[in-house]
Amino acid sequence: MKRRYGWHPADYEIGENEHYYEEMAQKGWILVKRGQYLSKFLKDSPRKLRYRIEISRPGFLDESRDLPAEQVDLYEECGWELAASRGLVHVFVTPGESDAPEFYQEPQDQAETLKAMRREYLWGLVPVLFYLVLDTLFILAAAGGVTWDPVVSLRVGLVRMTGVLLLFLTLMHWALYRYLYGIYRTIRLYRQLKRGVSLDHASSSRSLARRGVYALFALLSLAAGISVICQIASSRGEELSSEGPYLLLVDMGFEDMGESVYFSKRKSPVEYTESMLAKQWYVYEATGEEWMYQDIYEMRNEEAALWMAETLLEDSVFAGGEEEYQKISIEGLQAAWQTDLEFVAVLGNRVYYITYPMWKGGPSPLEVLAKKEAKIH
């Protein structure tokens, strides 16, 4: 038997749902199951059916969303059959030529059925408060200047995993829009019924404006998703190379002592990936007792590189912030900061965050970086 699934209108769009199911029946698709977003249909001969939706009214702490059995029995005695249920929504059906009566003769009586739905949408605002907090953090992260740890970490994440965070933001705001619009529509329908305005059982699907909003969110989600896929596809492990944009221990004056060793959880000493905002290299080299970590970000321009450098100063593993660094001037570097263990530099549109035990003696990795770049050019 053929089956298909279709996106049904939201729970608060009672008339739209009834009209949608009736149209599907006229095309030969009969409703058998309603899910959260999709309805399941089975193929049959086209027919004219009449659908009506009843909203259950559970108590505040009542886990059951079912209609009382006696209410279902009463509707069935009147010629209605329960076709599908999901949450508070219960869909009844009767043949189009049936004389089965409407559930409510007075709109004010039907308004009372919306109280539970209105309550559930209002409770849905609790996570909305969480969304607003996240929105604030994202705004602070994008703006810069704030050195609070969660904001700084989020700022670094925006550079490292731009697509992932944009996808999360888009889906979060899509959910926020649905919640707020659901509250608005439920309250509006409740007030209309209270005023004696009967429910429109043949209401058409969502407006052109709402379709546009949904299309916009869908396109943004698709774009962010493609960005995530592209970053995953760009990620790869590499071997150390003198042609890389990073330093080697050989550059620091150590002799080549053979193959480097690195943590077993790393597949390669160099891990490369590219987000929407930066090309990135994460390098770990160790030979004997000598070692060096490097995080390198190739930003879109020098201004973005300076912004990222200031972020890395606050996101340092060992230093407590920019105030613990010594800012130094090195010819060839646009900006440079250092401690005995951590080094941050801006070279053109690249940002370097280097962890290296300077207390062992030898040249500063920032000086070596500047000299190496000067030789290349």
Beta strands, then each sheet from edge to edge (+ up, - down):
strand 1: 3-7
strand 2: 29-34
strand 3: 38-43
strand 4: 49-55
strand 5: 81-86
strand 6: 89-95
strand 7: 236-238
strand 8: 270-274
strand 9: 279-287
strand 10: 290-298
strand 11: 326-328
strand 12: 335-338
strand 13: 342-347
strand 14: 350-355
sheet 1: 1+ 3- 2+
sheet 2: 4+ 6- 5+
sheet 3: 7+ 8- 9+ 10- 14+ 13- 12+ 11-
end
